[in-house]
C-alpha cells in the first residue's frame, strides 16, 4: 500500500488549500482513509476520516472549515481546508486502515486505527 499526499503549501490567514491523497495497491473491501496533522509542539491529531460505507467525520477543532471527500476515483481522498488559521500550520498526513471501516469513534481511536501512512505534506499559514 502506498499513500501519496499533495496540495500543501503556504497561504495567508483566511486562505484555502485542498489536500489530495492517492492510495495505491489498497484493495480492501472495507476501508477507512483519514487525515492527521502534526502542528508544532503538539502530538499528531486526527482531523477527518472517510469510510467505505460513505460515512465521514471531521474533528470538532476544524468543523465548519475543513471538509473531507472522496474523489471520482475511489482511491483518491481530499481534504478541503477553508478559512485557514496560523494554528493550522503543520504537516498533514494521509492514513489508511488495514481492512476496517472507520466506525463512529475513529477520530478518538486515532493513530492506532490506521496501519498505513503517507509521508505528509506541509501546510503553512501566515498571519
N, C-alpha and C positions, 0 to 999 in steps of 0.2 A: 504494500500500500504506500502510495506517495501522495502527499498533500503539498500543494504549492500555492502560497498566498501572493497576492499582488494588490496594487492600488493604494498603498501607503504613500505618504508624502508630507509636505509642510503646508499648512494653511493658517490663516488668521482666525482668531476667535469669531465664532458665528458662521464659519465656513462649513463646507460639506466634503466628504470623501466617500467613495464606495469601494470597499474591500471585496476581493474575489478570492475564492479558494477552489482549486480544481483537484478533485480526487481521482487518482489513477489506481487501477487494479484493486478497487474497493467494490466487492461484488456480493456483500451480504444481503440477504433478502430483508432483514430488519436492520436498521442502522440509525445512528444519531450523529449529526455533524454539529459542531459548536465553534463558537469564537471565545477565546480567552484574551486577556490582556495583562501585561505586567507594567505597571506605572512606577516611576522612581520612588523607592522607599516602601513599596508595598509588595505583598505576595501576589502571585498570579491569581486572577479572579475570573470567574465565568461571566461572560457578557450576554450570550444568547445561544440558543440551540434550536435545531430543526430536525424533526424525526421523519422516518419513512412512512409514518401514518399521517403525515401532513401537519402534525402539531408543531407549534413553535412557542418559544418563551424568551422573554427579554428581562434582564436584571432590572430591579427597581431603580438602580442608580443611573440607568440610561434610558429608561422607559419614556417614550414620547419623543426621544431624539434619535434612537437607533432602531433600525428595522432589519430583521433577518428574513431572507427569502431564498428560494431555490431557483436556479436558472432553468431555462427551457431544456438544457442538457442536464439530466438529473444528477450528474456528477459535479455540478457547479453550485457553490453556495456563495451568497452575497451578504454583506453587512453594509447597509446604507447608514451613514452617520451624518446627521444634520445638526446644526447649531452647536458645533464643536466648541469645547471649552479647553483652556490650558490644562486642566486637570485630566483631560482625556489623553494627554501625551503619554506614549509608551509603545511597547512592542505588542503587536496583535498577532495571535496565533490561531490557526485553524486546527481542529482536533476531530477525530472520528472514533466512534465506539467499535468494540470488537463484536459486532453482530447483535447488538441490543438496541432496542428503541430507546428514546430519551427517557420516558417516564416523567411524571409530574414534578419530581424533585431533582431533576438533573443538575440544575444550577447549584443547588445545595450540595449535591454529591461532589461536584467539582471535578478536579483532575482525575480522580480515581475512576470516574465513569468513562474515561476515554483511554484508548490504547495506542492510538496513532497521532502523531503531531507533525505539523509543518515547522519550518524554520522561522517563520514570523515575518511581519512587515512593519516597518517603523512608521508611526504616526506622530507628528509634531504639530502642536497647536500653539501659536504665539498670541500674546495679548495685544 
